Amino acid sequence: MNGKKLGKVLMRVVCVSVLVCIAANFALAGTYYVSTNGNDNNPGTKDKPWRTIKYGCSRIKAGDVLIIKSGDYGSERITFANSGTRKAPIVVKAEEPGKVILRNGHIGLTGRHHIVIEGLRFVKHKGGSAIGIGDPASYIKIGKCIFEDGVGANGITVWGHSGGKVELTHHLEFYENQFIDTNDGHDQDYGLSLNYGMYAYVHNNYIFGRGHQTISFKRMFWYGISENNVFDSHLLTGQYIGQNLDKGSEDNTSRYIIVQGNVFRPAKGYRAKTPIWCANVEYAVIRHNYMEGLESVDGGWGAGIHLSDREKGYAPGNPTHVLIYGNVMRRIGGTTRNPAIRVLAKCTDVRVFNNTFAYCRRSIGSESPEKVRFVNNIFYKYERMVSEPKIQNFIFEYNCIFPDWNGKGKTDFSKDPLLKGPFTPLVLKGLNPRFVPDPRSDACKLKKGSPCIDAGKFLTTTVGAGKGKVIKVKDAGWFTAGFDKEIPDKEWFSGGFTEPQGSLIRVGNSGPIRVVKVDYENNVITVDKAVEWKDGDGVALYFVGSKPDVGAFEYSPKGSFLVGTQPTE
């Protein structure tokens, strides 16, 4: 046999050996069990389970599933000896979600990848967090877990590379978890704290009680979606976007965060101070959230949405390129004079448009003379329009402000918007875990004949006539593509990043069409469908009729819908 033929034979042998090894690995992957009646000297089978979760996690490998039977496992400090793979993750789950109890237990996932944890209940965890995800770590899913009455500790902490290498900690998903704190003496600090990482999808979680900052994109987190979470009370802030400020050369700025479709409200015995705080972040979108308070409930020193922040020794927060639209706020303020929107310090290019604020104690306030644009909003039956008075640089256009306010802009109007109602006060409820928001926002839909129908402003207009998917506009800053790049391996996520996140718009008579790219410097948007337009055609979030409506809802005889969403017909 010549050398060439021998080489081919050897190559075939190597390939076959590799395939055999891979097949062997998959064949050896199995399902193992842990039980309070087990023994760590057992083989971990259903009939002869292991005793401790810690031991089980030290044994399992890629492709294995570890099922934990119901019971109280006390205080275990759990780490994993191995990581999973993209096609063969390690799965650890409770046989009955919520019935596997760890008291002051901890799971460490530093240096681990491709791991799924479901259904565990952590009670009175202390120090740090119940689950810690550290640098490096990737492809981690935490779902259906309960984090209850943490003692000054977090539920879940993600802490990537603090030297700025955020790419080392990535692809994280948190879903259907419960962050509960009813222990008035020792508050759970953060439910979920995200630091120094990339690509997090946070959805359909439930929050209740006295948690401090319940979900926070805290330090230098890039590309995140928080959606469809239910916040039934929070002591301080429900959703933080870019919490930590910069100090000297320390850059903590978060980037490209979307917060959408969440519900915030107080509960029986518990307040909801500030639903959303947007501070040290670039390119954030806050849309289609529902926030409700109650006059008899303490609002703390909060607001519906706080913008920016300040702290001694740190640079002021500077939320930059922030779009706030399609949100509904009712009765924000409670027993205090908190406004729906409050500016605390420096802001750059913040736009508040097509929202509805109803029965709020105060509508707006500012402690710093920042330029913020308010366009196409409804301010309805407020007690007073202004809280803190430094609003001289706010810009108001085409807002419905009722009752009248002497500070309104030239194009604002004061007419009863004829909202659908009824505006019955919120009935406070106790602990009631649920993972699909059930907002009461329909009261803010427009009735037929509302003066807000077709009364809004086009957000911008086209520059020149054309045909295709690339459109030049006067101001592209009103729109988002969701993110500035394609998210890598987005198919790993169960949703969020797999869905289009760009603005849903109408150009002239064409729509709905989706924005897929924005060139802010040159004011050019790229859309998902080829269309034709004339010079000066109006461009806005998708609407029906001759012009956009004012407020969070677009009126349609076939069924009103939140602006910037797909109408249901």
N, C-alpha and C positions, 0 to 999 in steps of 0.2 A: 504494500500500500504506500503510495507516494505521500509526501508531506501535505499536499493540498487536500487530498481525500481524508487523511488522518485528522486534519484541522476541522473539516466539516463534521466528521463523526464525533469528535470531542465537543464541538459546539452543540450538537444535538443532545449529547449526554448531559451537558451542563443545563440546557434549557429544560430537559425532562426532569432533571434533579430539582431545579427551582420550582417547577410546577408541582412536583410531588411534595416538596416542603410546604408550599402554600396550601395545597389540598390537606396535608396533614395538620397544619395549623387550624384550618377551618373544621376539620373532623374532630380535633381535640377540644374545640370551643364547646362549652357546655353550660348547663343551668345548675346553679348551686343554691344552697339554702342555709339560712341562719335562723336559729330559734332559741328562746330563753331556756328551752329544755334540752338544748344540744350540748355538744362537747367539741372543743377544738381539735381533739384527736380523731374525730370522725372524718369520713371522706367528704362531707358536705353535701350529701345526697338528700333527697326529700325525706327519706326514712331515717337517715342518720345525719342530721344537719350539724353545722358548726354552732358554737355558742356565742361568739362575739363577732360583731360587724367588722371590727378592726382586723381580726384574723382573716375573715373572708376576703376583705379588700387587699390583704397582703398576698393572697393566693391567686386571685382571678387575673386573667390576661385578656388580650384583644379578642373580642367576639363573645366573651362570657357574659352571662346574666346571673346576678346575685339577687335572690328573692329573700326578703327579710320578713319573717312571720311576726304577727302582732305581739306586742309586749313592751315592757319597760326595760330598756337596756342600760339605764344608769348613765354614768359619765364616761364615755369612751373618746379617746383621741385617735382619730382615724386618718390614715394616709394610704395611698395606693402604691404598690410595688411596681406596677406597670401602667402603661398607657394603652389606649385602644388605637385603632386605625380608622381612616376615613370610611372604609367599607365594613369594619368590624369594631364598632365602639364597645367599650365596657359599659354595662348597664347595671346600676344598683337601684332596686326599687322595693318599696313596701308591698307586701302581698295585699294589704288593705291600706290605702293611702290615709295618713293621719293617725294610724294606730300603732306605728313604730315610734316609741318615745325615747329621746335622748335628753337627759337632764344635765345641763352644762356640758353637753357633748360638743365636739368640734371635728370638722372634716377639713383637711388640708389638701389643696390641689395644686400646689406650687410645682412647676416642672412637669405637669401632666397634661395630656391631650386626649381628645376623643372620649369623653366620659359623660354619661347621663346619670343623674340622680333624681329619683322621683319618690314622693309620698312620705318623707320622713318628717317627724315632728320634733322640733327643738324647743325645750322649755328652760327658761331662766339661764340662758347661756351668759357667761361672763367673760370679760377681757377679750378685746379684739372682735371676733365675730364667730358665728356658728359655722359658717362655711367661708374659707379663705381661698381665693384664687390668685396665685402669685406668678411673678415673672420667672420663666416663660410659661404660658399656658394657652391652650387654644381648643376650639371646638368642644366647649363645655355647655351642657344643658342642665338647668336646675328647674324642676317643675313639680307642682302639686305638693310642695313642702309647706310646713307651718312653722313660723318663727314667733314664739309666744313669750312675752314678758322678759325680753332680754334685760340683763342687769347692767345698764350703761354700755352695752355692747351692740354691735351691728348684727343684722341677720346674715347678709352676704356682703363680703368685701372683695372687690377686684382691685388689686394693687400691682400694676405692671412695673415696667422699668422706669424709675423716677428720674433717670438721666435723659429721658426724652425718647427712648427707643420704643415708642408705643406699638410698633409693628410686632413686637415679641409676644403681646397678649391680645388675642383677637378671636373673633367668631364665638360669641357668647349669647345664649338665649335663656330668658327667665320667664316662666309662664305658669299661670294658675297657682301661684304661691299665695300664702296668707301671712301678712305681717301684722301681728296683733299685740297690743300693749295695753293691758287693763290694770297693770300694777302701778299705782300712783306714786309709790315710793321710789321706784327705780325704773326710769324710762328707757326703753329701747332707743338707742341713738339713731342709727340709720337702719332702715329696712334693707335697702340696696345701695351701696356706695361704689361708684365706678371711677377708677383712677388709672391714668396712664395706660390706655388701651384703645382698641379699635373694633368697630362692628359689633354693637350690642343691640339685640332685639328684646325689648321688655314689654310684655303684653298680657292682658287678661289676669292681672294680679289683684288681690284684695287687701286693702289697708284699713285698719281700725284701731282707734284708741289714741294713746299719747306719744306715738313715735315722733321723734324730733324732725329730722329730714327724711321722709320715708323713701323716696327714690331720688337719687342725686347723680347726675353726670358731674362729678365733683372736681376732679383735677385732670386737665389735659386728656379728655376723652374725645376721640374723633369718630364720627359716623355712628349715630345712634338713633333708634326709633323707640319711643315710648307711647303705646297706644292701647286703648280699650281697657285701661285699668280703672278700678273702682276705689276711690278714696273716701271711705266713710269716716271722716275725721282725721286730724293730725294736729299735734300740739303746736308745731312751728310751720314748716313748709311741706307741702305735699310733693311737688315736683320741682326739683332744682335743675337749672340748666347753666352749667359753668359756675359752680359755687365759689371755688377758691380764687382769690385775686392774685395778681402778679406782684412779686417783690424783688426789686433789683433785677438780676439776670434770670431769676426764676420765672419761667413762662408756664402758667397753668391754664392757658386758654383752651377751651374746648371748641370744636368745630363741627359743623354740619350735624345738627341735632334736630329731630322732628318730634314734636309732642302733639298728639292728635287723638280725638275721640274719647278722651278721658272724662270721668265724672268726679266732681269734688263737692262735698257737703258735710256739715256737722252731723253727729249722731247723738243719741240719748246719753247725756252726761259728758260729752266730749265736743270740743270745738274744732273748727277747721280754719286756722289762722290765715295763711297765705297759700292759695292753691298752687300758683306757679310763680317762681322767682327766676328771672332771666338776668344773669349778671355778666360773667366773663366768658363770652362766647362769640364766635363769628359764624354767620350763616345759620340762623335758627329759624324754624317755622313752628308757630303755635296756632293750631287751627282746629276748629270743630270740637272744642272742649265745652263742657257744660259745668258751670260753677253756681252753687246756690248757698245762701246763708239764711239766717233767721234773726229777726230783730231782737229776740230774747237771749241769743247766744253770744257769748264773749267772742269778739273777733280779734282780740289781741291788737298789737300794732302791726297790722298786716294790710293786705290789698288783694284784689282779685289776681292781678298780675303786677309784681314788682319788677321794675326795670333798673338795672345797674346796682351798684352797692359801693360802700366805702368802709374802710377800716384803717385805723391808725397804723402807720408803718408800711402800708401796701398802696400800690397804684389803684386808683378808682376803677371799678368795673367799667367796661366799655362794650356793652352789647352792640355788635356791628352787623348790619345787614339782617335785620330781624323782621319777619313778616308775621303779623298777628291778624288773622281773619277767620270769619265764620264761627266765632265763639259766642256763647250766650251766657250772660251773668244775670242772676236774679238775687235781689236782697243782699248784696255784698255789704259788709260793714258790721252787721250785728249790733251789739250794744255800743260799739265804738263809731268813730267817724271815718272809717277806712274807705278809700275810693276804689272804684273798679280798676283803674290804671294809676299807678304811682311811679314817678321817676325819682330816683334817689341821687344819681350822680351822672357822670358822662355817658352819653349815648351817641351812636353814629348810625345814621340811616335806619331808623326804626319807623315802621309803617303800620298803622292800626286802621284797618278798613273792613267794611262789611261785617261789623259785629253788632250785637244788640245788648244793651245794658238796661235792665228794667228794675225799678224800685230799689236802686242802690242808695245808701246813705249819702255818699259822695260819688261823683262820676269820675273825676280826674284830679290829680294833684302832682306837684313837682317841687322838690327841694333844690333843684338846680335848673338854670335856664337853658334847657336843652331843646333842640329842634326835633319834634316828633310830629308826624303827619297823621291827621285823623280825617278819613274820607269815607263817605257812604255808611256811617254808623247811625244807629238809633240810640238816643239817650232818653229814656222814658220814665216819667214820674219819679225822678230823683228828689231827695230831700234838699240837697244843695248841689250845684254843678261842680264847684271847685273846693278842694281841700287845701293842701299847701299851694301858695299863690304864685310860684315862679313859673308861670305858664306862658310868659310873654313871647316865647319863640315857638310855641305850638302852632301848627297850621291846621285850620279847619276848613273843609270843603264838602259841600253837599251832604251834610249831616242833618238828620231830623232830631231836633232838640225840643222836647216837650215835657214840661212847660217851657216858656220862652226864657232865654238867657241873653243878657245884654252883651256878652262877650262873643257871641257867635260870629262866624265869618260871613262874608257877603253872599255866598251861595248856600249857606245853611238855611233851614226853614223851621218854623215852629208850628206844627199841626199835629193833632192826634194821629199817630200812625195806624190806628185801628188794628191793634194786635188781637189775635184770636182769643187769648185767655183760656180758662179763667186763671187768675193769679192767686190761687189758694196757697197759704203758707205751707212750708215744708213740715211734715209730721216726722218728728225725730224718732229714730228706731235704734234698737240695740244691735248687738253683734249679729250679722246676717251675711255670712260669706256667699258671694256670688261673683262670677267672673265675666259677665256680660253687662256692660253699662245699660242702665235704664233711665235715661234723662227725662226731665219734665220740660224739655225745651219747646215742645210743640205749642205752648202758650204764646210763644213769641213769633209764630208765623203770622203773615199778613192776611187780613180779611180782604175779600173782593171790594174794590173801591178805595183801598188804602192810598193816601197821597204819596206813599213811598214807592209805589209800583211805577217802574220806568222813570224814576226821578233821580237816579244816581248818575255818577260821573264815570265815563270811560277812564280806565286807569292810565291808558296811554293811547297813542295812535300810530298807524304805520307811516313809514317814511318811504315814499315812492310806491308805485304799483308793481305787482309781480305775481309769480306763480311758482309753487314748489313748497318746500318744507323749511326753508331758511328765510326769516322775515326780519327786516330792519324796522325798529320802532324808536320812538322818541326817548323812552325810558324803560329799559328792561328790568329795572330794579324792583318792579312790582311782582315779579314772577320767580319761581324756583324750578329747577330740574330735579329737586330732591337732594342730589349730591353732585359733586363736580367730576365724578368719574364712575365707571362701572364698578360695582362692588364685587370683589373676587369671590368665586365659589359661593355665590349667593343662593344656589340651589340647596345648600345645606340647611338653610333656615326654613322654618315651617310657614313663613309668610313675611310680611314687612318688607324686607329687602327684595323679595321676589316679586313684589307688586310695584307698579309704576307710582312714583311719588312726586312727579312733576305737577305743576299747576294745570288744572283743567280749565281751558279758556275758550273764548269765542273771538274770532278775528273777522270783522265785518259781519257777513251773514253765515260764516263757516264755523261750525262747532257742533258738539264738543270735540276739541282736539287737545292733545296732551303735550305740554312742554317737556322736551327731553334733553335740552341743552340751553344754557344761557351764557352769552358772552357779555358780561356786565360792562366791560371797558368800551366795547364798540356798540352796545345796545342792539344786539342781535339775538333773537330766539330761534331755536330749532324745534319743530313740532313733529308729531308722529305720523301725520297724514299730509299729503300734498294738497294745498288749497290755493285759491286765487284771491287777490285782494287789490283794492284801489288805494291810491295815495290818500292818506288822512282817514282811513277806516278806523273805527273804534276798536280797541282791544281791552278786554276785561275778563275776570273770572266768568265761567260759562253762565249765560243768562238766556231767558226767553223774553220775547217782546222787542220793543224798539231800543231800549236802553237798560242798563243794569238797575235792579231795585236797590233801595237803601235798606240796610240791616243785614242780619245773618242769613235770612231765608230769601230765596227767590220765589216769588209767587207764580203759580201755574194752576189753571183750572183743572188740570189733570193730576195735580199733586205737588205741593210746594216742596222744595228741597234746599238743603244747605248750600250756600254759594260754594262753587269750586268742587262740587260733587256731581256724580252722574245722576240725572233725574230718573225717577222710576215712573214709567208710564205703561 
